């Protein structure tokens, strides 16, 4: 499965290209331009649509798209820079989303590490995105297995 997170202002400019490249899920930001039109374009291609929000954006910003999105992504760092400190409020945001939307995929992006991955899964996250905590280690395979809960 290929999950694409479009952290861009105008996602409509990229949806067709990523759909053609084989994406299964495309996530756009609630803070982006034309979020509703982007979700429609993703669904028109027969793909699952996700909606992401920054840590500084209230969860209520997702409300207009809760019924349309198959995936919700509360970011745990502000977009744009690798290696940021994880926002501890993410756990409560995940729990709230899980309670409100028990059948919707929940993804977390940013600051996911071997140390917090289990707690994120326990809070209700289905998908964990991790870069620095895997590729910045001496043994990326072991780190990836730990984050995935396989070690």
C-alpha positions in Angstrom: 0.0 0.0 0.0 1.3 3.4 -0.9 0.2 6.2 1.4 1.0 9.7 0.2 0.9 12.7 2.5 0.6 16.0 0.5 2.0 18.6 2.8 1.4 21.4 0.3 -0.8 24.5 -0.1 -2.5 23.4 -3.3 -2.9 19.6 -3.3 -5.2 19.6 -6.4 -2.0 20.3 -8.4 -0.6 16.9 -7.3 -3.4 14.4 -6.9 -3.5 13.2 -10.5 0.2 12.6 -10.6 0.3 10.6 -7.4 -2.8 8.6 -8.3 -1.2 7.8 -11.7 2.0 6.7 -9.9 0.0 4.1 -7.8 -1.1 5.8 -4.6 -3.7 4.0 -2.6 -4.3 6.7 0.0 -3.7 10.4 -0.5 -3.8 12.8 2.5 -4.3 16.5 2.3 -4.2 19.1 5.0 -7.3 20.8 6.5 -5.2 24.0 6.3 -4.6 23.6 2.6 -6.5 25.3 -0.3 -9.6 23.4 -1.6 -9.6 20.5 0.9 -13.1 19.5 -0.1 -12.3 19.6 -3.8 -9.1 17.6 -3.1 -11.1 14.9 -1.3 -13.5 14.7 -4.1 -10.7 14.4 -6.7 -9.1 11.6 -4.6 -12.3 9.7 -4.4 -13.0 10.3 -8.1 -9.8 8.2 -8.7 -11.1 5.4 -6.5 -8.6 6.1 -3.8 -8.9 6.6 0.0 -8.7 10.2 1.2 -7.0 11.4 4.4 -7.1 14.7 6.1 -4.2 15.9 8.2 -4.0 18.8 10.8 -1.0 20.5 12.4 -0.5 20.2 16.2 -1.5 23.9 16.5 -4.8 23.3 14.6 -7.8 22.3 16.7 -9.3 18.9 16.1 -12.6 20.6 15.2 -10.9 21.7 12.0 -11.5 18.1 10.8 -15.2 18.2 11.4 -16.2 19.2 7.9 -14.5 16.1 6.5 -15.1 13.4 9.1 -17.6 11.6 7.0 -15.6 11.9 3.8 -12.2 10.9 5.0 -11.1 7.3 5.4 -7.9 8.4 7.3 -7.3 11.1 9.8 -3.7 12.3 10.5 -3.1 14.5 13.6 0.5 15.6 13.1 2.7 15.4 16.1 5.2 18.0 15.0 4.8 21.2 13.0 5.3 20.4 9.3 8.6 21.1 7.5 11.6 20.0 9.5 12.8 16.5 10.5 13.9 15.7 14.0 11.5 17.9 15.9 10.3 17.2 19.5 7.1 15.1 19.7 4.0 17.0 20.8 2.8 15.1 23.9 -0.8 16.4 23.3 -0.9 14.0 20.3 -1.9 11.1 22.6 -5.1 12.9 23.6 -5.9 13.9 20.1 -5.6 10.3 18.9 -7.8 9.1 21.8 -10.4 11.7 20.9 -10.4 10.8 17.2 -10.5 7.1 17.9 -13.5 7.5 20.2 -15.3 9.7 17.7 -14.4 7.6 14.6 -13.8 4.0 15.7 -13.7 2.7 12.1 -11.5 5.4 10.5 -7.8 4.9 10.1 -5.7 7.1 12.3 -2.1 7.9 11.2 0.6 9.8 13.2 3.4 11.6 11.5 6.3 13.3 13.2 8.4 12.5 16.2 7.5 8.8 16.2 10.2 6.8 18.0 10.9 3.4 19.4 10.1 5.0 22.8 6.6 6.3 22.0 5.4 3.9 19.3 3.7 1.5 21.7 1.9 4.3 23.5 0.7 5.7 20.1 -0.7 2.4 19.1 -2.4 2.0 22.6 -3.9 5.5 22.1 -5.5 4.3 18.9 -3.1 5.0 16.0 -3.2 2.5 13.1 -0.3 3.9 11.1 2.9 5.4 12.4 5.2 7.4 10.1 8.9 7.6 11.3 11.9 8.9 9.5 14.7 10.1 11.8 14.0 7.4 14.4 14.6 4.7 11.8 17.1 6.2 9.2 19.1 8.1 11.8 20.1 4.9 13.7 22.9 2.4 13.3 20.4 -0.4 12.6 17.3 0.9 10.7 15.8 -2.5 10.4 15.8 -3.1 14.2 14.4 0.4 14.8 11.7 -0.1 12.2 10.7 -3.4 13.8 10.6 -1.8 17.2 8.3 1.0 16.0 6.1 -1.5 14.3 5.8 -3.5 17.5 7.5 -6.5 16.1 10.4 -6.5 18.6 
